[in-house]
Amino acid sequence: MTQLRRFALLCLVAALAFLPADPAAAADAGPAAVVNGTAISRDAFDRQMDGVRQSLLQSGHLLNDVQLRDVKERVLESLIDREILYQASTAKGYKGDSQAVEARLADLKSRFDTPEAYTEALKGMNLTEASLRQELLQNSAIEQFIDKDLSRGVTVSDAEAEAFYKERHELFERPERVHARHILAAVAPDASEADKKAAREKIADAQKRLQKGEDFAAVASEMSDCPSREKGGDLGLFGRGEMVEPFEKAAFALEPGKTSDVVETQFGYHLIQVTEKKPAETVPFADVKDTIVDHLQKQKVKGAVEQFIGEAKSKAKIERTPVDEL
């Protein structure tokens, strides 16, 4: 399975997490929960759990029994929360944005190598594109309810943004950084002495060309073994701790416009040219105000959604299957 296919499957699992179950399977297993008379199928629960497991496996995490039980509880509650929101959205008359849903479907399809792979993925989950479309429409209806009802009147003042900036000033401090290019003569970890000698000769040839006045970016584009050669060896801005120690030490010691002697790292031999140095600084409030306002706005909306769900759940009739039986 290609990486693209693997990623596409993860996206599809996430998109399908809340889809209704196959009726026969749901009848055999019984619901995971019932919210105001509407069943949340075990199939939907299993789909959501599969998405969580896939994400954990991708990040190398394995759950013990206690952790697995906790995750199951949270997944079940997330399904109940979603059903609460969907029932509220339908009560308000929201039906979802069909054009946005078609665009999302097209995007999901594009993540698969072929149309057949997409069809097989749906079939493997006992799903159809029609049921997927319905799920996405439900998600869209919930978004409309949140945007038009729960977010109404939620604002962030300049004073609130400034207070956040002052209280969390560490978020807006930039360390000293350098902007550098490099030329790499790569050496594999298991390289022979002959290979190392060839790499040293290659970097020496590049150094001679630079000493004769040739443009660093041009030489890097022609001779470097690093993918950055496509950009003339440009590595962009980086701070301390982002590069291996010998490379970092040499780069931060250079003045703008200067080129290093040959630097040896675990990757091979480098020539480094610093094009710019930026001292440590605090980003001005004006530069980050919009970002702060957006962050605080989202936090307030999240709070409004959580409050709505809490109040709605307290009034709802909810039956939960014990997670040990799921």
MARFIKOL-257067 format. One record per atom (N, C-alpha, C): x, y, z. Coordinates in steps of 0.1 Angstrom, whole numbers, plus 5000, padded with zeros to 4 digits. Example, Ala and Ser with C-alpha at 12.3 -4.5 7.8 and 13.67 -1.06 7.14 Angstrom:
2
513249435078;512349555078;513249675078;512849785071;513749895071;512950005079;
This chain:
326
500949885000;500050005000;500950125000;500650214991;501550344990;501250435002;502150525005;501950625015;500650705013;500450745000;499250824997;497950745000;497950614996;496850524999;496550515014;497650495022;497550485036;496950615042;497450725038;496950855043;495550875039;495150835027;493750845022;492850765031;493250645034;492450555043;492250625056;493250685062;493150755075;492150865074;492250945063;491251055061;489850995060;489650885053;488350835051;487750775064;488650715072;488150665085;487650785093;488450895093;487951015101;486651065096;486551075082;485351125076;484151035079;484350905080;483250815081;482950775096;483650845105;483550795119;482150785125;481250875120;479950885126;478850825117;479250765107;478150715097;477250615104;476050605100;475150505106;475550365102;475250275110;475650135107;474850065097;475349955093;474549865085;473349815094;472149835089;470949805098;470949665104;471349565096;471349425101;472349415112;473549465110;474649455120;474249525132;473649645131;473249725142;472249655151;471349585144;470249515151;470849405159;471849335154;472449225161;473249265173;473949375172;474849425183;474149515193;473049575189;472449675198;473149805197;472549915201;473150045200;474250075210;475250155207;476250205217;475550295226;474650375221;473850475230;472550505223;471650565230;470450615224;470250755230;470050855221;469950995225;468551045220;467651075230;466351115227;465651025217;465850895218;465150805209;465950765197;467050835194;467850815182;469050725186;469250615179;470350525183;471650565176;472650545184;474050565179;474550415178;474850375166;475150235164;476550195169;476650065172;478050015176;478950025164;478450015152;479250025140;479850165139;479050265143;479650405143;480650415154;480450355165;481350365176;482650295172;482550175166;483750095161;484550175151;483750245142;484450325132;485250435138;484750505148;485450605155;486650555162;486450435169;487550375176;488650335166;488250285154;489250245144;490150365140;489450485139;490150605136;491150645146;490750635159;491650665170;492850565170;492550435168;493650335168;494650355157;494150395145;494950425134;495950535137;495350645143;496150755146;497250725157;496850645167;497850605177;498950515171;498550425163;499550335156;500550415148;499950515141;500850605133;501850675141;501450705154;502350785162;503150695172;502950555170;503750465178;503250445192;501950475195;501350455208;500550335209;500750265220;499850145223;499150175237;497950135238;497150165250;497050035259;497150065272;496949955281;495449955284;494949855292;493549835294;492849965300;493550025310;492950145316;492850255306;493850275298;493850385288;492750355277;492650225273;491650195263;490250215268;489950185281;488650215286;488350365286;489350445290;489250585290;488950645276;489650595266;489450635252;488050595248;487650475251;486250435247;485150525253;485350565266;484450655272;484350785265;485550835261;485650965255;485050965240;485250855234;484750835220;483250825221;482650755230;481250735232;480650875235;481250955244;480651085247;480751175235;481851165227;481951255215;480851215205;480451095204;479351055195;478051105201;477851105214;476651155220;476551305218;477751375220;477751525218;477351555204;477951485194;477651515181;476151495177;475551395183;474151365181;473251475187;473651525198;473051635205;473051765196;474251785190;474351905181;473551885168;473551765163;472851745150;471351755153;470851705164;469451715167;469051865168;469951945174;469752085176;469752155162;470652115154;470752185140;469552155132;469052025132;467851995125;466552075130;466552085143;465452165149;465452305145;466652365142;466752495137;466552505121;466452395115;466152395101;467452385092;468652365098;469852365090;469952225083;470352235070;470452115062;471852085056;472752185059;474152165054;474352225040;475652245037;475952315024;476352205014;475452175005;475652064996;476852084986;477052204982;478252234974;479552204981;479652254994;480852225001;481052075003;479952005005;480051855007;480551794994;480051834983;480551774970;482051804968;482451924973;483851954972;484751864981;484151834993;484851755002;484951604997;483851564991;483851424985;484951424974;485051524966;486051524955;487451524961;487651594972;488951594978;489351454984;488351394990;488551254995;488951164984;488251164973;488551084962;489951104957;490351234957;491651264951;492851214959;492551174972;493551124980;493850974978;493050914969;493350774966;494050764952;494850664950;495550644938;494650634926;493550564927;492650544916;491150554921;490250574912;488850564917;488450434922;489050324917;488750194921;489250174936;490350234940;490850224953;489850294963;489350404959;488350474967;487050384969;486650324958;485450244958;485650124967;486850064966;487149944974;487249984989;487750104992;487850145006;486450155012;485450215004;484050225009;483450085011;483750005001;483149865001;483649795013;484949815016;485549745028;484949785041;484249895041;483549945054;482049925053;481649855042;480149835040;479449965039;480050055031;479450185029;479250215014;478450315012;478250364999;478550514998;478750574987;479050714986;477850794990;476650734988;475450804993;475350825008;475850725015;475850735030;476950825035;478050825027;479050915031;478651065028;477951085017;477451225014;476451265025;475651175030;474651215040;475351245053;476451175057;477251205069;477851345068;478451375056;479051505055;478051615055;476851595050;475851695051;475451715065;475351615073;475051625088;476151705095;477451675091;478451755097;478351905093;478051925081;477852065076;476752135083;475652065086;474452125093;474852165107;475752085113;476152115127;477052235126;477952245116;478752365115;477952495113;476852485105;475952595103;475352635116;474952545124;474252575137;475252645146;476552595146;477552655155;477852795150;478052805137;478452935131;477353045133;476053005131;475053105130;474253125143;474353025152;473653035165;474553045177;475452945179;476252945191;477353045190;477853085178;478853185177;478353325177;477053345176;476453475175;476753555188;477253675185;477553765196;478953735203;479653635198;480953605204;481953705198;482553785206;483553885201;484753885210;485853935205;487153955213;487554105212;487654165223;488054305224;489554325222;489954445219;491354475218;492054455232;491254495242;491854475256;492154335259;491254245255;491354105257;492654045250;492754095237;493854045229;495154095235;495254225240;496454275246;496754205259;495754175267;495954105279;496553965277;496053895266;496653765263;498153785258;498353885251;499753905246;500753935258;500254005268;501154035279;501253915288;500153835290;500253725299;501053605293;500953595280;501653485273;502753535264;503553625270;504553695262;505553595256;505753485263;506753385259;506453325245;505153325242;504753275229;505253365217;505553485220;505853585210;507353625210;508153545217;509553575217;510253485206;510953545198;511753475187;513253465191;513853355191;515253345194;516053395183;517353405185;518353445174;518253335163;518253385151;518153295140;519053335129;519453245120;520253275109;519553215096;519853285085;519353235072;520553195064;520653065060;521853015054;521552925042;522552915034;522652815023;523752715026;523652605020;524852515021;525052425009;526152375008;526552274997;526952145005;526352035001;526651915008;527251804999;528351755003;528951634997;528651515007;527551445003;527051345013;527951225014;527851175027;528651055030;527750965038;527450845033;526650745039;527250695052;526450655062;526950605075;527950495073;527650405063;528550285061;529550315050;529850435047;530650465035;532050415037;532650365026;534050325026;534950435026;536250415029;537250515028;537350585015;537150505004;537150554991;536050654988;534850614993;533650704992;533950835000;534450825012;534750945020;535751035012;536750975006;537751054999;537151124987;536251054980;535551114969;534751234973;534051224985;533251324990;534051444994;535251425000;536151535004;536651604991;536951524981;537451584969;536351674962;535051624963;533951694957;533751834964;533751824978;533551954985;534752044983;535951994981;537052074978;536952144965;536452074955;536252134942;535152244942;534152224950;533152324952;533752444959;534552424969;535152534976;536052624967;536852554958;537652624948;536852714939;535752664935;534852744926;534352864933;534052854946;533552964953;534653064955;535853014958;537053104960;537353184947;536953124936;537253194923;536153304920;535153304929;534053404928;532753364922;532653234920;531353184914;530253194925;529053214920;527853234929;527553104937;527353124950;527153014959;525952934955;524853004952;523552934948;523752854936;524452904926;524652834914;525552704916;526552724924;527352604927;526552494935;525752544944;524952454952;523952384943;523352454934;522352394925;522952284916;524252304913;524952204905;525552084912;526152114924;526952014931;526451954944;525552024951;525051974964;524251844963;524451764973;523751634974;522451644982;522151764987;520951794996;519851834987;518551794990;517451834982;517351984981;517952064991;517852204990;518652264978;519252174970;519952224958;518952284949;517652234949;516652294941;516352434943;516752484955;516652624959;517952694961;518952644954;520352704955;520952674969;520552564975;521052534988;520452605000;519352684997;518752765007;518052685018;518352705031;517752625042;516752715049;516652845045;515652925052;516252975066;515353025074;515753075088;515652955097;516652945106;516552845117;517252895129;516752845141;517352885153;518252775159;518752795171;519652705177;518852575181;519552465179;518852335182;518152275171;518152335159;517452285148;518352215138;519652235139;520552165131;521552085139;522251995133;523251915141;524352015146;524951975157;525852075164;526952135156;527752055149;528852115141;528352215131;527252185124;526652275114;526152405121;525452385132;524852505139;526052595144;527052535150;528152615155;528752695144;529052635133;529652705122;528752825116;527452785115;526552885109;526353005118;526252985131;526053105140;527253185142;528453125139;529653195140;529953285128;529253265117;529553345105;528753475105;529453575098;528753695096;528053695082;526953765081;526253765068;527153785056;526953705046;527753725034;529053635034;529353585045;530653505047;530353355044;531353285040;531253135038;532153065047;531752955052;532552875061;533652795054;534552745062;535452635057;534652515056;535252405052;534552275052;534152235066;532852195068;532352155080;531852005079;532351925088;532051785087;530951745098;529851685093;528751635102;528551485099;527551435105;527151295103;526651275089;526251375082;525751365069;526751385058;527951425061;528951445051;529751575053;530151635042;530951765043;530151875037;530151995044;529352105041;530252235039;529752315030;530152455029;528952535032;529052635041;527852705046;528052855043;527052915038;527053065036;525853125043;526053215052;525053285059;524653415052;523353425049;522853535041;522253645050;521853605062;521153695071;521153645085;521253745094;521153705108;520053795115;519253725123;518153795130;518353785145;518553885152;518753885167;517453835174;517553795186;516353755194;515453875195;514153855194;513253965194;511853925200;511154025204;509753995207;508854045196;508053965191;507154005179;506254115184;506154225177;505254335181;503754285181;503054345191;501554315192;500854325179;501154435172;500454465159;500554355149;501754285150;501954175140;501254055143;500854035156;500153905159;498753935165;498254055164;496954085170;495853995163;495853995150;494853915143;494853765147;496053715148;496253575152;495653545166;495953645175;495453635189;493953635189;493453735182;491953755182;491253625177;491853565166;491253445160;491353335170;492453315177;492653215187;491653225199;491453355204;490553375215;489153355210;488853395198;487453375192;487153225192;488053145187;487853005187;487652945201;488452995210;488352945224;486952975230;486453095227;485153135232;484053055226;484153035212;483152955206;483152805211;484352755213;484452625219;483752615232;483952715240;483352725253;481852735252;481352805242;479852825240;479352685236;480052615227;479552485223;479552385234;480552385242;480652295254;479452325264;479252455266;478152495275;476752445270;476552465256;475352425250;475152275252;476252195249;476152055249;475852005264;476452065273;476252035287;474852055292;474252175288;472952205291;471952115284;472152085271;471251995263;471351855268;472451805272;472651675277;471851655291;471851765299;471251755312;469751735310;469151775299;467751775296;467351655287;468351595281;468151485271;467951345278;467251265271;467151125276;468251045269;469251005277;470450935271;470650795277;470650695269;470950555274;472350515268;473250475277;474650445273;474850295275;475450225266;475950085268;477250095276;477350015287;478650025294;479849995285;480950085286;482050075277;482649935277;482649865288;483149725289;482449635280;481249665275;480549585266;480749625252;481449735250;481649785236;482949735230;
